[in-house]
Amino acid sequence: MEQVRGTIDGINGPVVYVTGSKEFGMLQMVHVGREGLIGEVIGVQADSTIVQVYESTTGLTPGEEVVSTGMPMSATLGPGILGNIFDGIERPLRVLEAKSGAFLDRGQNTHAIDSARKWDVTVTAKVGDTVKPGDIIATVPETSLITHRVMVPDGVAGRVETAVPDGQYTVEEPLLSVRADNGTVHTVTMQSKWPIRTMRPVARRMPISRPLVTGQRVIDSLLPIAKGGTAAVPGGFGTGKTMTQHQLAKWCDADIIIYIGCGERGNEMTQVLEDFQKLVDPKSGKPLMDRTVLIANTSNMPVAAREASIYTGITLAEYYRDMGYHVAIMADSTSRWAEALREISGRLEEMPAEEGFPAYLASRLSGFYERAGYVKNRNGSEGSVSIIGAVSPQGGDFSEPVTQNTKRFVRCFWALDKELAYARHYPAINWLTSYSEYMDDLAEWYEENVSPQFLKTRAFIASLLQQESDLSEIVKLIGSDVLHDEQKLVLEVARVIRLGFLQQNAYHKSDTYVPLDKQYQMMEVIEHLYQAVREIVALSIPIGQVKDTGIFDEIIKMKYEVGNDELEKLGGYMERIDSLCAQIKADNRD
């Protein structure tokens, strides 16, 4: 195919205007200027083409050449992605650093995955087999935790004519030759490409019916997210968005984690990169990076690449989903991505909408979150992509456009509260302003896999927290002395719930991750405490007598005292409550 060429006519930041050819196609990838900077066609007019450049345009001059690749902006897919660190357009940062040092040179069009490395390949397709797009034709041990399943790329279908024996091959060496019905012979390698702005096809979307278990009590028990679901984590500066996502990345029961640092501060992203490389996967004891991909696009990197980074991340996620894996994406943060949209839109002189954001902000957000889901793949396997997007509203104002539009497209909203964060209550998720719409979908799973009483006990905990909120308004106005003992009991048990259940210590071995069985039994103990003390209060015995025993503080500490493999100890707390209450009743009868 003949290359389309044009010349630069004007430059406005990352936006470049190209004249000299009318053959450029929308969303084509192009190389800009003498250094071959990577760009993408975002507008085609009668007399010019508009290109957004994914690298710094400093020093670019009118008259330099722009050459089309003839292909859309695409991600390179194949073994070697896991454990890697990419920039927003899937260039491996370790390789770029080795070439140019800490300050990256422009125009380095490096292969996303190592084309020289040989992989141990087990070819499962045989000569004579009929294959179609999505079929698994070979397996590769990509890391110690994940087996890469090589799939037939789109556009290839037919009968296998030749297949290589098991052995070591690079990603570019042929594994199969496939003859189509029309006689065309296609070569299949481990490497393929996919346009990042196009959703990968599936056989069908499945109903959401199982939770993404995170080990965080406030999430799993009160505000669950489903596998294939979407969640937003909005919060102002210092409320713990990044820390929350780190905990979810480390402990959630997804097979693969894709962490997108989109427009975050450079020193914060450096800490993330260093921390993730040191973390050990708690389930296997192997390095967490063996099932993790990091995409780093810091706030000082070119703004256009920030806009592309979340599409690169979701495309990689869909690729592993198609193999039959469950993938969780941590996007930190979609607000910085929206700011990149706003800057590019401003340079294009588009009509601004609310707070200067482009009018298509909502459709872009929905296009991103709609790529989540639990699906049946074309090869018969099942997989999912769950998206957890952090939102950074300026000044913690949840009424701003990015937060409000995100709420329209996610079914789980974990609102971080600065007052909770300043009180050192983590995760700082406000249980009153947050919500999850997945509980009805997950109810059957919880009843079958945890307890038939789980939903009832959860409803009790949520009800008590709501009652505490209502009573706290009265206390603020006229003090707690006017409350009768039953209301004081509500406040005391709600304090136990807040401090002993919702608050979680990420650095404590028994508290950083809590299995669902333990979460349920902890809620049972708290409900038992409430019912037992309520009986005492009903006998007109002052609640102060119960408080003096220290039982409320004992229950708060059970999260530290009971290990995740010592659930039988929780029954001892119920016996302790019963014996204390019986003693109080006996003392008052005398």
C-alpha positions in Angstrom: 0.0 0.0 0.0 1.3 3.4 -1.0 2.0 5.7 2.0 0.0 8.8 2.4 2.2 11.9 2.9 1.5 15.5 3.9 3.3 18.5 5.4 2.8 20.3 8.6 1.0 23.6 8.1 0.4 24.7 11.7 1.2 23.6 15.3 -0.8 24.3 18.5 0.6 22.3 21.4 -0.1 18.6 20.7 -2.4 19.5 17.8 -0.8 19.6 14.4 -2.5 20.7 11.1 -1.5 18.9 8.0 -2.0 19.9 4.3 -0.8 18.4 1.0 -3.0 15.3 0.9 -6.7 14.4 1.2 -6.0 10.7 1.6 -5.6 10.6 5.4 -8.2 8.6 7.2 -9.9 9.3 10.5 -8.1 7.7 13.5 -5.1 6.6 11.4 -1.8 6.4 13.2 0.8 8.7 11.6 4.5 9.6 12.1 5.1 13.3 12.4 8.2 15.3 11.5 11.9 14.3 11.1 11.9 12.4 14.4 8.8 10.3 13.4 6.7 11.4 16.4 3.7 9.1 17.0 0.3 10.8 16.3 -3.3 10.0 15.4 -5.7 11.6 13.0 -8.6 13.2 15.0 -10.1 15.4 12.3 -10.4 15.5 8.5 -11.4 18.7 6.8 -11.7 19.7 3.1 -8.3 21.4 3.0 -6.4 20.0 6.0 -6.1 17.1 8.4 -5.9 17.5 12.2 -3.4 15.2 14.1 -2.9 14.9 17.8 0.7 14.0 18.7 1.4 11.7 21.6 4.9 13.2 22.2 6.2 16.7 22.9 6.0 18.8 19.8 8.8 21.2 21.0 11.0 22.1 18.0 8.5 20.8 15.4 8.3 23.3 12.4 5.9 23.9 9.5 6.9 22.1 6.3 8.1 18.9 8.0 6.6 15.7 6.6 3.7 13.6 8.1 3.5 10.0 7.0 0.5 7.7 7.5 0.9 4.1 8.6 -2.4 3.2 7.1 -3.5 1.6 10.4 -5.5 2.9 13.3 -3.8 3.5 16.7 -3.3 0.0 17.9 -2.0 -2.0 20.9 0.5 -4.8 20.3 -0.7 -8.0 21.9 1.2 -11.1 22.8 3.3 -12.7 25.6 5.6 -10.3 27.4 2.9 -7.8 28.4 2.6 -9.0 32.0 5.2 -7.7 34.4 5.9 -4.8 32.1 5.7 -1.0 32.6 4.4 1.0 29.6 3.7 4.6 28.8 0.3 5.7 27.5 0.8 4.4 24.0 2.3 1.1 25.1 6.0 1.8 24.7 8.0 -0.2 27.3 9.5 2.4 29.7 12.4 0.1 30.9 13.6 -0.3 27.2 13.3 3.5 26.6 15.2 4.2 29.8 18.0 1.8 28.7 18.2 3.6 25.4 18.1 7.2 26.5 18.3 7.4 30.3 15.9 8.8 32.7 14.9 11.7 30.4 13.3 9.9 27.4 14.1 11.0 23.9 11.3 11.6 21.4 10.5 9.5 18.4 11.6 6.2 19.8 9.2 3.7 18.2 10.3 0.7 20.2 8.5 -2.6 20.0 5.9 -3.0 22.8 7.0 -6.6 23.5 10.5 -8.1 23.1 10.7 -9.5 19.6 14.0 -11.3 20.2 12.9 -13.3 23.3 12.1 -16.9 22.8 9.1 -18.4 24.6 8.4 -22.1 25.4 5.4 -22.8 23.2 3.0 -25.7 23.3 1.0 -25.8 20.1 -2.4 -27.3 20.7 -3.8 -26.9 17.1 -3.2 -29.8 14.7 -2.9 -30.0 10.9 -6.4 -30.4 9.6 -8.2 -28.6 12.4 -10.7 -25.9 11.5 -10.0 -22.7 13.4 -11.8 -19.3 13.7 -11.0 -16.0 15.4 -10.6 -16.3 19.2 -9.8 -20.0 19.2 -6.8 -21.0 21.4 -4.1 -22.6 19.3 -1.1 -22.6 21.7 -0.1 -22.0 25.3 2.9 -20.1 26.7 4.0 -19.9 30.4 4.2 -16.1 30.3 5.0 -15.7 34.0 5.1 -18.0 37.1 1.4 -17.2 37.6 -0.2 -16.8 34.2 -0.3 -19.1 31.2 -0.7 -17.1 28.0 -3.2 -18.6 25.6 -2.4 -17.7 22.0 -5.5 -17.0 20.0 -6.4 -16.9 16.3 -6.5 -13.2 15.3 -9.5 -11.6 13.7 -9.7 -12.0 10.0 -8.2 -15.5 10.1 -10.4 -18.6 9.7 -10.1 -21.9 7.9 -8.2 -25.2 7.9 -4.8 -25.6 9.5 -2.3 -26.5 6.8 1.0 -26.5 8.8 1.8 -26.4 12.5 5.2 -26.1 14.1 6.3 -28.6 16.8 6.4 -27.6 20.5 9.6 -25.6 21.2 11.0 -22.1 21.6 9.9 -19.4 19.3 9.8 -15.6 19.2 6.5 -13.7 19.0 7.1 -13.0 15.3 7.9 -16.6 14.2 5.0 -18.4 12.4 3.2 -21.1 14.5 0.5 -22.0 12.0 -0.5 -21.5 8.4 -4.3 -21.4 7.9 -6.0 -21.8 4.5 -9.2 -19.8 4.2 -12.2 -21.0 2.1 -11.3 -18.6 -0.7 -7.8 -20.2 -0.9 -5.9 -17.4 0.9 -3.2 -18.7 3.3 -2.7 -16.8 6.6 0.3 -17.1 8.9 -0.5 -17.0 12.6 2.2 -15.8 15.1 2.0 -15.1 18.8 1.8 -11.4 18.1 -1.2 -9.4 16.9 -2.5 -5.9 16.9 -5.9 -4.4 18.0 -7.2 -0.8 17.6 -7.3 0.7 21.1 -10.6 2.6 20.5 -12.5 -0.5 19.3 -14.1 -3.0 21.7 -13.0 -6.6 21.2 -15.8 -8.9 20.2 -17.3 -11.5 22.4 -19.8 -14.4 21.9 -22.3 -12.8 24.4 -22.4 -10.7 27.6 -23.4 -12.7 30.6 -25.5 -11.6 33.6 -23.5 -10.4 36.5 -23.9 -12.8 39.4 -20.7 -13.1 41.5 -18.7 -10.5 43.5 -15.2 -9.3 43.0 -14.0 -10.3 46.5 -11.6 -7.6 47.8 -11.1 -8.6 51.5 -12.2 -5.0 52.5 -15.1 -5.3 54.8 -16.8 -2.0 53.9 -16.8 -3.1 50.3 -17.5 -6.8 50.4 -20.2 -6.6 53.1 -21.9 -3.2 52.5 -20.9 -1.9 49.1 -19.9 -4.9 46.9 -18.7 -4.7 43.3 -19.4 -7.6 40.9 -16.9 -9.3 38.6 -17.4 -7.4 35.3 -18.8 -4.4 37.2 -17.8 -0.8 37.4 -17.0 1.4 40.4 -16.0 5.0 40.9 -13.8 6.1 43.8 -14.2 9.9 44.1 -12.3 11.9 46.8 -10.4 15.0 47.4 -6.6 15.3 48.0 -5.4 13.0 50.8 -8.5 10.9 51.2 -6.8 7.7 50.1 -7.9 7.0 46.5 -4.5 5.6 45.6 -4.2 3.6 48.8 -7.6 2.1 48.3 -6.8 1.1 44.8 -3.5 -0.5 46.0 -5.4 -2.6 48.5 -7.9 -3.7 45.8 -5.1 -4.5 43.3 -3.2 -6.6 45.9 -6.2 -8.5 47.4 -9.1 -8.7 45.0 -9.7 -12.1 43.5 -9.0 -11.0 39.8 -6.5 -13.1 37.9 -4.8 -10.1 36.4 -4.4 -6.4 37.5 -3.9 -3.5 35.1 -3.0 -0.3 36.9 -3.3 2.9 34.8 -1.6 5.9 36.3 -3.3 8.6 34.2 -1.9 12.1 34.8 -0.9 11.4 38.4 2.1 13.2 40.0 5.5 11.9 39.0 6.7 11.2 42.5 3.5 9.4 43.4 3.7 7.3 40.2 7.3 6.5 41.0 6.3 5.2 44.4 3.6 3.1 42.8 6.1 1.6 40.4 8.5 0.8 43.2 5.9 -0.6 45.5 4.3 -2.9 43.0 7.7 -4.4 42.0 8.3 -5.2 45.7 4.9 -6.6 46.5 4.3 -10.3 46.9 1.1 -11.9 45.7 -0.5 -13.0 49.0 -2.3 -16.0 47.3 0.7 -17.6 45.6 3.8 -16.1 47.3 5.1 -15.0 43.9 5.8 -11.4 42.9 2.6 -9.5 42.3 4.1 -8.1 39.0 3.8 -11.6 37.6 0.1 -10.9 37.1 0.2 -7.1 36.8 0.6 -4.5 34.0 1.5 -0.9 34.8 0.7 2.0 32.5 2.4 5.1 33.6 1.5 8.5 32.1 2.4 11.2 34.6 1.2 14.8 34.7 4.3 16.1 33.0 4.1 13.6 30.1 2.5 14.7 26.8 -1.2 15.4 27.4 -2.5 13.5 24.3 -0.9 10.3 25.4 -2.8 10.6 28.7 -6.0 10.6 26.7 -4.9 7.4 25.0 -3.7 5.6 28.1 -7.0 4.4 29.4 -7.9 2.9 25.9 -4.5 1.2 25.9 -5.2 -0.3 29.3 -8.8 -1.5 28.5 -7.6 -3.1 25.3 -4.9 -5.1 27.2 -7.6 -6.1 29.7 -10.0 -7.3 27.0 -7.2 -9.3 25.4 -6.6 -11.3 28.6 -10.3 -11.6 29.2 -10.6 -13.3 25.8 -8.2 -16.0 27.1 -10.7 -16.7 30.0 -9.1 -14.6 32.7 -10.8 -12.2 35.2 -9.1 -8.8 34.9 -9.4 -5.8 37.2 -8.5 -2.3 35.9 -7.5 0.5 38.3 -7.7 3.8 36.5 -6.1 6.6 38.6 -7.5 9.0 37.7 -10.2 9.6 35.2 -10.3 13.3 36.2 -6.8 13.8 34.8 -7.9 12.0 31.7 -10.9 14.4 31.4 -8.6 17.3 31.8 -6.5 16.1 28.8 -9.7 15.9 26.8 -10.5 19.5 27.9 -7.0 20.8 26.9 -7.1 19.1 23.4 -10.7 20.3 22.9 -9.7 23.9 23.7 -6.8 23.8 21.3 -9.2 22.5 18.6 -11.4 25.6 19.4 -14.5 23.4 20.1 -17.5 24.8 21.8 -17.0 24.1 25.6 -19.7 22.7 27.8 -19.8 22.8 31.6 -16.6 24.0 33.3 -14.8 24.0 29.9 -15.1 20.3 29.4 -16.0 19.2 25.9 -19.7 18.3 25.2 -18.7 14.7 24.4 -17.2 14.1 27.9 -20.2 12.0 28.9 -20.1 9.8 25.8 -16.3 9.2 26.2 -16.8 8.2 29.8 -19.6 5.9 29.0 -17.6 4.4 26.1 -14.8 3.5 28.6 -17.0 2.1 31.4 -19.2 0.2 29.0 -16.2 -2.0 28.0 -16.5 -3.7 31.4 -18.5 -6.8 31.7 -18.7 -10.5 32.3 -18.7 -12.4 29.0 -18.7 -15.7 27.2 -15.8 -15.6 24.8 -15.7 -16.8 21.3 -13.6 -19.8 22.3 -16.1 -20.9 24.9 -14.3 -19.7 28.0 -15.7 -17.1 30.4 -13.9 -13.9 31.5 -14.5 -10.5 32.9 -13.2 -7.0 33.0 -14.0 -5.0 36.1 -13.2 -1.2 36.1 -12.5 0.8 39.2 -11.9 4.4 38.3 -10.6 7.0 40.8 -12.1 10.5 40.4 -10.3 13.6 41.7 -12.8 16.4 41.9 -11.2 19.8 42.6 -11.7 20.8 46.2 -13.6 17.6 46.9 -16.7 18.9 45.1 -18.7 15.9 43.9 -21.1 18.1 41.9 -18.4 18.8 39.2 -19.0 17.4 35.7 -16.6 14.4 35.8 -18.0 13.0 39.1 -21.6 13.6 38.1 -21.2 12.0 34.6 -19.2 9.1 36.1 -22.1 8.4 38.5 -24.4 7.9 35.5 -22.3 5.1 34.1 -21.1 3.1 37.2 -23.2 1.0 39.5 -20.9 1.3 42.5 -20.0 4.6 44.1 -17.4 4.6 46.9 -17.4 8.2 48.1 -14.2 9.0 50.1 -14.8 11.4 53.0 -12.0 13.9 54.0 -13.3 14.0 57.6 -12.9 10.2 57.9 -9.5 10.4 56.3 -8.4 13.2 58.7 -9.6 11.0 61.6 -7.4 8.2 60.3 -10.4 6.0 59.4 -9.4 4.0 56.4 -10.7 3.0 54.0 -12.3 6.5 54.2 -15.5 5.3 52.3 -18.5 7.2 53.6 -21.1 4.5 54.1 -24.0 7.0 54.0 -23.2 8.8 50.7 -21.8 5.7 48.9 -24.0 3.0 47.3 -23.8 -0.3 45.3 -26.5 -1.4 42.9 -25.0 -4.9 42.6 -26.4 -6.4 45.9 -29.6 -7.7 44.3 -27.6 -9.3 41.5 -25.2 -10.9 44.0 -27.8 -11.9 46.7 -28.1 -15.5 45.5 -24.3 -15.9 45.5 -23.9 -14.6 49.0 -26.7 -16.8 50.3 -25.2 -19.9 48.7 -21.5 -19.3 49.4 -21.5 -17.3 52.7 -24.8 -17.8 54.6 -28.5 -17.7 54.0 -28.7 -15.0 56.7 -26.0 -12.8 55.1 -28.4 -10.2 53.6 -30.5 -10.0 56.8 -27.4 -9.4 58.9 -26.0 -6.9 56.4 -29.4 -5.0 56.4 -29.2 -4.8 60.2 -25.7 -3.3 60.1 -26.7 -0.7 57.5 -29.9 0.1 59.4 -28.0 0.8 62.6 -25.5 3.1 60.8 -28.4 5.1 59.4 -30.0 5.3 62.9 -26.7 6.6 64.3 -26.6 9.3 61.6 -30.1 10.5 62.5 -29.4 10.4 66.3 -26.0 12.2 65.9 -27.9 15.3 64.6 -29.9 15.4 67.9 -26.7 14.9 69.9 -25.0 17.8 68.1 -27.9 20.1 69.0 -28.8 19.2 72.6 -26.3 16.6 73.8 -26.5 12.9 74.5 -28.0 13.2 78.0 -31.6 13.6 76.6 -31.4 10.2 74.8 -33.0 7.2 76.4 -30.9 4.0 76.9 -32.1 2.3 73.7 -30.9 5.2 71.6 -27.6 5.3 73.5 -27.3 1.6 72.7 -27.7 2.3 69.0 -24.9 4.9 69.3 -22.6 2.5 71.2 -23.1 -0.4 68.8 -22.7 1.9 65.8 -19.4 2.9 67.2 -18.4 -0.7 67.4 -19.4 -1.1 63.7 -17.4 1.9 62.7 -14.3 1.2 64.6 -14.4 -2.6 64.8 -15.8 -3.5 61.4 -15.6 -0.7 58.8 -12.2 0.7 59.8 -9.4 -1.6 58.5 -5.7 -1.5 59.0 -3.8 -2.2 55.8 -0.6 -2.9 57.7 -2.0 -5.5 60.1 -1.5 -9.1 59.0 -5.0 -10.2 60.2 -6.8 -7.0 59.2 -5.4 -6.1 55.8 -7.5 -8.8 54.1 -10.5 -10.5 55.6 -12.3 -13.5 54.0 -16.1 -13.3 53.6 -16.8 -16.0 56.2 -15.0 -14.0 58.8 -16.7 -10.7 57.7 -20.1 -12.4 58.1 -19.3 -13.9 61.5 -18.0 -10.5 62.8 -21.4 -8.9 61.8 -23.1 -11.8 63.6 -21.2 -11.1 66.8 -22.1 -7.3 66.6 -25.8 -8.1 66.0 -25.7 -10.6 68.9 -24.2 -7.9 71.1 -27.0 -5.5 70.2 -29.8 -8.0 70.8 -28.3 -9.1 74.1 -27.8 -5.6 75.5 -31.2 -4.6 74.2 -32.7 -7.2 76.5 -30.9 -5.7 79.5 -32.0 -2.2 78.5 -35.6 -3.5 78.3 -35.4 -4.5 81.9 -34.7 -0.8 82.8 -31.1 -1.6 83.7 -28.8 1.4 82.8 -26.7 0.8 79.8 -23.8 2.3 81.8 -23.5 -1.0 83.6 -22.8 -2.8 80.3 -20.3 -0.2 79.2 -18.4 -0.5 82.5 -17.6 -4.2 81.7 -15.6 -3.0 78.6 -17.4 -5.5 76.3 -17.9 -2.9 73.6 -14.2 -2.2 73.3 -13.5 -6.0 73.4 -15.7 -6.5 70.3 -13.9 -3.6 68.6 -10.6 -5.3 69.1 -11.7 -8.7 67.8 -10.6 -7.8 64.3 -7.0 -7.9 65.6 -7.4 -10.8 68.1 -9.0 -13.3 65.7 -6.8 -14.5 62.8 -8.3 -15.4 59.4 -7.8 -19.1 60.2 -9.2 -18.9 63.8 -12.9 -18.3 63.1 -13.9 -20.6 66.0 -12.7 -17.8 68.3 -15.6 -15.6 67.2 -18.1 -18.0 68.9 -16.2 -17.3 72.1 -17.2 -13.6 71.8 -20.9 -14.6 71.7 -20.4 -16.7 74.8 -18.6 -13.9 76.5 -21.5 -11.5 75.7 -24.1 -13.9 77.0 -22.2 -14.6 80.3 -21.7 -10.8 81.0 -25.3 -10.1 80.3 -26.5 -13.0 82.5 -24.3 -11.7 85.3 -25.7 -8.1 85.0 -29.2 -9.5 85.1 -28.4 -11.6 88.2 -26.8 -8.7 90.0 -29.8 -6.5 89.4 -32.2 -9.1 90.6 -30.3 -9.3 93.9 
